[in-house]
Amino acid sequence: MRMLYWVLIAAAATLAVAPASAQRYDPRYPVCLQSWHRRGMTIIDCSYASIDQCRMTASGLSAMCIENPYWQGSSARNARRPQGGLY
């Protein structure tokens, strides 16, 4: 009986934990909107082409705009830059 009690407590504790959700970093866009919601939930939406576009969406919300760490455009742009000499 005591063992059943501990098994039920362990099962309830396991089910009570909120599932982890994957954050979406879309490498096609340079700017992400990070927003906070009830119960500590954070959502990251990387679908903004500019910081101004993101700021317009974030206005009035519990949110902020951040650079997308997985944006592929930044490394491609730097790779085409000529080496040496004047730019």
Secondary structure, 3 states (H helix, E strand, C coil): CHHHHHHHHHHHHHHHCCCCCCCECCCCCCEEEEEECHHHCEEEEEEECCHHHHHHHHCCCCEEEEECCCCCHHHHHHHCCCCCCCC
